[in-house]
């Protein structure tokens, strides 16, 4: 720690695993904005493999290091190699991470989601930094619902994560609520590590500062009538969801004249799939390739989304009725989140294999039938606040040996896609 004009000066290193979507990098940027607003003489560096990191506006005093991915010579995307080739390339990334960590010598390292980096690629760098710089603090930041319990436990055991919790990390910040999901119990965190857990609440971007009427004017939303907003995050695997929403909206519009919809494909949806959706777009069912989804949610009467952490938290934070169609892969994190919230009466969810027929139509009609104020109160009764980013910043201040961060009232807006929309 240095001092500039009497104010604390720090350097932060944030690792964000985000190869396909936008959730981890969006959350990491939000955290960076809060940290840099609290420590105005400090700098932050983000390391990530996100293919769209360059599309995000960086906060002042923040830069990023883009990790390479192994590409196919024909430009068809990432290559599917044999194990030996994958391990060799992972070694390249591991060496980059090690050298970056040692060269930057940060005061605090915040590792997102993968405690030792993807497939353990950051292990050597983290332990080398701890040995060379004992004063550096290491924090693991995890959303509450990671994946299936057995899968997480087995992966952490294989990679040596439990040992890292004991001997590397100073603290573990949980982006969630123990009342909704107890990570210590779910992931068999040893009793000796449990005191390191700190639940910060749900971390999400600051609410949009633009008036809903202005958002409606900009996006051509209905002045009157009911609006369905459907989002699929980055969109790489969101086509089936939006295609089903288009069909459901068409059915609803045949029954009632007041229903409008805005669908957002996301920047990672394949071009041909995006084109199919846009071909079927109408003035009452728009299709956008990119938008600030949080802004659109504020003018929605119903939100349909996949079950990603960021999208669900943003929808819940403004109390809008939400229908979740979780991602269908070997990873079941989104389904667990949908089931947990549905059991509390906060959302409806539909399995992606059940999108045919009237299931989605019925779920949207359920959402349209709710009293919006009563539903918002119900959400607030379960999750009173969504100030996880501010509470995380205060938690990190403990490890920096400083007083609590100062006033955030003049913090720059943290709506990451605001300038892209």
N, C-alpha and C positions, 0 to 999 in steps of 0.2 A: 504494500500500500504506500502510495506517495501522497503528497499534499500539494495542492495548487491553490494559492491565495487562501490558505486555511481550510479549504474544503477537501474532503476525501476524494482520492483519485484511484480508480481500480481498472483492471482489465478483466473481461469476462470471456470465457470460451464456452460456446453452446454447440453441442452435437445434436443434430436433428435427422433422424432416420426417416426419409420420405422418398422412396423410389418411384411410387406410382400416383399417390394422391396429393392432397394439399393440407391435410389436417395437421400433421406434425410441424411442417414449416410455418403454417399460419400461427399455430400456438407459440412456436419459438420466437417468431417475430413480435407477437404480442408481449411476451415476457421481456424481450429485449427492449421494447419501447418503454415499458414500465421501469425497468432497471435503469435505463439511461436517463429517464426523466427524474428519477430519484437521485442519481449520481451524475451530476451535470459535467463533471470533469473526467468522466470515465469513458472507456471504449469497449465495444463488444465485437466478437468475431464468431460467425456461425459457420460450421462445417456440415455439409450435407451433400447427398447425391441427387437432390431434387432436380428434375430436368427443367423446371420452370422457375427456379430460384431467381433468375435474372429478370423475370417479369414482375416481381414484387418490388415496390418502392422501399428502399432501405431507410430506417431511421437515421438521423444524423449520428455520426460517430459509430456507425455500425458497418461492417464489411463482411463478405462471405468468401469461403473457400469451397469451390465446387469439386467434389470427389468424382473421379472418372468412373464410367461404367464401360464394360466391354461391349463394343458395338460390332454388329455384323458388317462385313465389307460392302454388302449391297445396299446398306442404308436402311435395312428393314427393322431396325431397332436393336435391342440388346440381344446378343448371341447366346444360345443355349449350348454351353460347352460341356465337356466331360468334367468329372470331379477334379482331375489334376489341373486342367486349365483354369477352372474357377478358383481353385486354391492359390494358384500362382498369381492370378490377378488380384485376389483378395490380399495377398502379400504386398502388392504394390500399394494398395490403399492403406494397409496397415502402416507401412513405412511413411507414407505421406502424413498420416494422422500423428504418428510418433514425432516426426520432425517438426510438425506445426505446433504441437503441444509444448515441446521443449523450447522451441524458438520464441513462442509467444509468452511462455512462463506466466500464465494468468493467475490472478488472485483467487478466482473461483471458476470451477468447471461445472456446468450443468448438463448432464447427459439425459437425453429424452428417450424414453420408451425402451430402448435396448441398453441395459446397464453397461455392457462391455462393447457396445457397437454392434452393428449387423454381423452375425455369425462370429462375434468375438473380435472383430477387426480392430477395435480400439483398446483392447486389453493391454498390449505391450506399451502403448503410448501413455495410458493412464498410470500404470504402475511405475513407468520410467519417470514420469513427471512427479509422482508422489515421492520417489526416492531422491530426486534432485532438488525438489522444492517442497520441503515438509510443511511450509506455511500455507501452501495452496489448499483450498477447501474443495471437496468433491461432493456434489449433490446429485442424486439420481431423482429425476422427475418422472412420475408415472401416472397415467390416467388410472382410475380405479378398476375398470373392467379392461383387462388386457387381452384375454382369449380364454379358451377353455381351460379350466383349472388344471387338469392332468397334463395338458400340453405345456402350459407355462412352467409347472413344476419340473417336468422332465427336461425341458430346454434349459432352465436355470441350473439344474443339477449337472447337465452335460457340459455347459460352458463355464462352470465354476462361479456362477453369480452369487450363490450363498456365501462363498468364501469372500468375494468382493464386498458384500454387504458388511461382513465382519471387519475386514482389514483395509479396505480402500475408501469406502464412502463414509463421510462424516454425517450425512443426513439423507433422508428419503422423503421427498415431497410428494404427497398423493393428491392428484387433481380430482378430488371427489369428496364424498361424504361417507364416514364410517356407518352412518345409519342406513344408507342405501346399499353399501357394499363394503364388507370388511376384508381388506386385502391381506391382513396378517393371517386370518383364518383360511381364506381362499387359497393363498399361494404358499402356505406352510412356512411363513417367515419365522425363523428361530426366535425363541424368547429373548435371547441376548441382543437381537437386532430390533425387536419391536419398539424399544424406547427411541430409536432413530426415526420412526415414522411420524410424519406431521401432515395431518389432513388440512389442505389449504382451501378446500371448496373448489368449485368448477371455474376453470380458467377459460375465458373467452374474450373476444375483442370488445372494446368499448362500444356502447350502443351508438347507432348512427345519429349524427347531430342535425341531419336535414329533416325538415318537416314532412310528415307523410303526404300532405297535399302536393308538395313539390316532387316527391318521388313518383306519385301517380301521374303528375303532369309530364315528367321526363320519360316515363316508361309507357305512357299511353294507357294506364290502367283505368278501369271504369270509375267515373265520378260517383255513380250509384251502382248497386248490385254487389254480388258476392264474388270474391277473388280467391282462386286456388293458385298457390305458388308451389311449384315442384322443383326440387333441386337434387342433384346427385353428386355433389362434391366436385372432384376433378373430372369425373365423367367417364373414366376409362372403361368401366363396366356398368354404366348406368343406362344404356339404351333400352333394355327390356322394361325398366321401371318407367321411363318417360313415354315409351310407346304405349304402355298400359294406361298411363295417366291420360294420354291423348284420347284413347278409346273411351275411358270412363267419363271424361269431360264431355265428349260428343253425346254420350248417352244421357248425361245430366241435362245438357242443353236442349235435348229433344223433349224434356219433361218440364223445364223451367227456363224462362228467358233471362234470368238475372245472374247466371253463372258465367264468369270469365276465368281465364287461366293464363299464367305465364310460366313457361318451362325453361329452365336453364341447363344447357348441356354440359357446361364446364369445358375448360381448355384442353382436356386430355381425351375427350371422346373422339374416336376415329372419324375422319372427315366424311366417309361414306355414310356412316350411321347418322351423323349430324344432318347431312343433306336429306336423308329420308324423313327425319322429323320436320325439317323446315319445309319440305314439299307439302306436308299435310297441315302446316300451320294455317290459321285463319285470323282475321282481325279479333275474334273473341277467344282465340287460343294461340297466343304468341309463343315463338321459340327463339330464345336468345342463346348465343354461344357463350357469352360471359356477362356477368353482372355482379354487383355486390349483393350476395344472397341475403345478408343480414338486413340490408335496406329493404329488399323486397318483402322479407318476412314481416316487417313492421306494417305493411299495408295489406297483408293477407288476412282472409277470414279462415282459411284452412291451409296448412302446410303439409305437403307430402315430401318425404325425403328418405334417403337411405339412413342407416343407423349409425353413421359416423359420429364421433364424440362432438366435434365442433358444431355440426349442423343441428344435432339434437339439443345441445346446450343453448345455442342461439334461439331456437324455437321456444324452448321452455322458459328462457329468461324473459321473453316478452309475453308469455302466457297464452300463446296461440294454440288452438287445437291442432294436434299433430298426428299424422298417419305415417307409420314407419314401415318401409319395405327393406329389411336388412339384407346386406350382401350375402350371397350364397356361395361360400367357398369352404375349404377345410378349416378356416379360421371362423370361430363362432362368436367373436366379441360383439358384433352388431346385433346378433339375435339375442344374446344374453341381456344386452342393454334394453332392447325392445321388450322382452319378456318382463324384466324387472320393473320398468315404468308402466307397462300395461297392467301388471298386478296391482299397482297403486292407483289405477284409474286415471292416469295422466295422459295416456296415448292409446291408440289402437295400432295393432301391427298385423301385417299380412306376410306370410311366407312367400318368397319370390316364385315358388312353384305353384302358388295358388292365385296368380294374377288373372288367369282366364275367368270368364264368367262375370258375375256381378259383385264379387268380393270387394274390389276396390271402390266400385260405385257405392256400395252400402257403407263402407268405412268413411268415404267423403261425406255422404249424407248424414252419418252420425256426427261428424265434426260440424257440419253446417247447422245441425239442430241444437247445438249446445248454446247456453247462455254464455257469451264471451267473458263477461265480468265474473260470473260464478266459476267458470273454468280457470280463469287466471288466479282467483283466490285459492282454488284447490291446489294449483301448482305451487303457489307461495306457501301454502300450509305444509307442503312436503319439503320444498327447497326454498327457504326464505330469501337467500341472497345468492348472487352470482358474482362475487367479488374476489374470485380466486387469484387473479393476477396481482391485485393490490396486496392480498394477504401473503402470497408467495414472496413478493418483494420485501415485505416486512420480515418474513422468515429468513430470507437470504441475508438480510442486514445483520442478523445475529452472528452469522458465520464470518462476516466481514469486520467484526469488531467495532462497528460504528453505532451511533445513536440511530433510532428509527428514521427511515427516509422522510424527507420533508414534504411540503404541500405539493400535491399533484394537480392542482386546479388549472394550471396553464399547460398541462401535458398536451403534446400534439396529438391529433386524432390518430387512433390506432386501427382504423378501418383499412386493412391491408390492400384490398382490391379497389379502394375508392377511386384512385386515379386511372384504373384500368377500365372500370365499368363504363 
